[in-house]
Amino acid sequence: MNIKLRDPNIIMKLSRLGSFHQSRLSFLRSFLSEFKDWEYKKDLFNLDENGYGIAVYSFTKKDRVYSLICFANKINDEERSDRVIATKWDAAFTLHDGIPTKKDIQRLKNEVPKQEVGRLSYKELTLSRANKSVRIFDHVVESLSKGLQPNSDLLEKVGYLYRTTAVYGSGKFGLADRFRIKDREEINGPFRLEMMLVYLVRQFTFDQVNHVAKNKNPKTAVNLDPKICKNLGIGNSTGLGMAPFIVNHPTLLNNWILCRETALKEIRELKKVNSKEINLFKECVRKSIKNITSWNTESEYQLYKIKYLLKDVRKFLNFIENEFNFQKEHPFNSLYLWLEKETCDECIEYIVSLMMEPFGEIVQPLIREMSSDEDKYFDIPSDRTVGDLRSIIEKKYSNILNIDFEQKKNYKKFWFISKNKEEPRLADRFEEEGSELEQPLAIARDIKKLYNKLLSKNKSLKMNKFLFDNSELRHVIRRAFIIEKFPYSEIQDNTISESLVPIDMLRLKLSFFGALKFDPRSDKWLRICMFQGAPLPNELKYFDEQWVYN
Amino acid sequence: MKSLSEIETTSKRASRAVGFSWGIAEEVAKGVRLLELFGLPGIKNLNQYYSLINKKKFENLSIIKKNNKPKKLFFCPIFLGVSILDQIKTLEILKKINFKKIKYPILLLPFLSRCSNIIGKKILFRFENNTFILNFNLNILSNLKKKEFPSVAKKVEIIFLENKDSFTEKEWKKLYKLSENTFVEETESLKKGAAGAGLTDND
């Protein structure tokens, strides 16, 4: 049986992309698999009784060492903000390439806490900062110092002691460029070092909370139960900064989605599956219900999605446990077709993620295909013709061509970079100033403009001649030739429409990171949790691959 | 030290800010990144050029021919670079093209470097006494010794070098002979047994 890859015109719609969930392909899970046999160490832990100071953690294998350097600082409550406009944080972190010298630590002590206005060097790989969830952190310190474990319900509800508000890499603020490290085998997967930073930060938060409790009452204090630690992750507040990334990296986006689609296709094509695989799949679906019922949010938008997800997952569970016969041929294809017919988008994508759980041999090789050498596809093939380009657009952007950009609602918004914070923002072009400085993120509108221009030109005209008079469309001409080779490289939706829900763009990216429990705080930012339930560093060697559902 | 990622992003935004389209700004940014990667003063010269661009006008060229001369002013290295890049497959046939008066010729180098990669040939870029060889977008060789890169190229030649060896047949044979000292002379027994196929394969 040959199953076709799913249609990009359906999958690349924002509402669908905004329904994606973590899976075995997610970067934080592939990071854990890659680094499970690395030696983990706490190299330095020099904090005062209040938990302020410096700590260093490392992962080592042979001659390679990655060190997380943590700077924990005192800040006042009124200075604590998750927004990108903040200038102080409870803790700041950088991942250093190698073992840092005293001189390195001294240099970084002056720069890392300043974050965006500090300067890093090629020896640093990633940069981040985080704030305490004060309510939780204080409660945990209080309980531990009295010799008690904290209230598990409260901890489960929040899910973390700290939340990061940005994680930077790839050359930002002087950090090492990707090209310097891209050939290292252990980071042959997107965002692997960002994931390492977050994972080690998680351990720092446990060590810090234990340390503060111990200093508060050395006689009675106990350490946080490792089982509780395991159920805590790292929170993250994410705003619009992430959204343009998926537009600006078309081949990378393609590779992420293509790997997911290829995994699904190969699983659907399996003629027979064994009982071990069936049981693991059923168990993951069953256990995953807890992930949905413990998903806390006040967002009506998300609550609505969760309600229908829960209803449909229960319906699916009932179907596979009581009605479906896994012994028939191509069982996962039948299941997928049933999902399409019977459940909502959120549930379809949720189960697609779960379908990958029993099939590591299908998923694992795909992880190495998720990076992209973007420069390779940058040049426009200028000897191609207007006819070629028209045909590509008609085939690959057919839904986009149906959008009427004469209607105000279809070009109401514009993306710009804030002068104050150099961060992407979204505004109403009819009510705010600045649309003349719009960023090139309105791909649908510009593709349609390009298509209309092409219609008036001779089909045999070469691109090198067309480009000369149409330089303002050069950026989308490049993209159209990219999508010809990379079918999932483009969001098949209007990113400047009145009805745009930007968090759909964020959720797509965060699902590939491996985030859980999306908690939208508005249509432009959300909170998530990473590594909740993940093995602790001392458990990495033999951890359960399905930890997400335990 | 600024990272190449910062150099690319800032160059792109600055190029857009002086009036280039986003698509051309992307080309410039890739070019400045390449220059800085190769240790050439891309940022410095881009800055100098952009401080002139609002005060003076520069010429564009849509169709590039064997000999190209601006009507009155200097050629803009960016528009010229983009035009050469877009037309490179037809220009290659000309083997050599000439230009008069290009401002900030260093900004043309990354476009030629990428052209070299596209056509799979080295490109020689020469003006006045300065020579550059663009090697398949892998590196740029130059005889320029002065720190300051000339801000003007008056008489420019771009030559598409045919792929040929840089050594003589005699030099090659000499080296090959030396390499033969790693081979084993085959005995009759080795002839029979050491290869995969038989001595005769008429089946």
Interface residues (C-beta under 8 A of the other chain):
Chain A: S121 Y122 S170 G171 K172 F173 G174 L175 A176 D177 R178 F179 D375 F378 D379 I380 S382 D383 I417 P440 M463 N464 K465 L467 F468 S471 E472 L473 R474 H475 V476 I477 R478
Chain B: M1 K2 S3 L4 S5 E6 R13 F20 S21 W22 G23 I24 E26 E27 K30 S62 V82 S83 L85 D86 Q87 I88 K89 T90 R114 I118
